[in-house]
Each structure stands twice: as structure tokens, then as C-alpha cells.
Amino acid sequence: MKKTILITGSLGYFGNLLKTQLEKSFNVYGVDIKESDSTNYIKCDLVLNEKVKNLSKSLNPDIIIHSAGLKDINYCQ
């Protein structure tokens, strides 16, 4: 049985690379704040704690890779 991996920021550069490589050997679900027609994709805003908790409970992933992030350096400062 394949392990399940949840990748946040799956529509970003790094998250998408991870998802593409890992889905060859694992059940991979991608999470991002944007809309997508990608397979095994879930739209979720990670700021909403209850939605993240429900998502984690429903998928029960073996591994979570957090690759989501902000690119706006000025905003981050």
C-alpha cells in the first residue's frame, strides 16, 4: 500500500516539482490557495486553522511537506 503525502504550496515552483516526482511512488495530494484543475488537488487557505485540521483528518497523510510560502519580500519584512 502506497503512503500518502500532502504537499502545501503545490502550485508553486518547488511544490509542483515535488508533487510531480513523488506521485510516481506515492499517493500525493496538493494543497494551495489558488484554483486548479490539477489531479488530487485541494484548495485550502492555510490561515484557516479549522479547515487545515479537517483536511488533515480527512486525508490522514503519512507525510506532510510544507512548501507554501510568500514571495513578496517587502511584505514579509
Secondary structure, 3 states (H helix, E strand, C coil): CCCEEEEECCCCHHHHHHHHHHCCCCEEEEEECCCCCCCCEEECCCCCHHHHHHHHHHHCCCEEEECCCCCCHHHHC
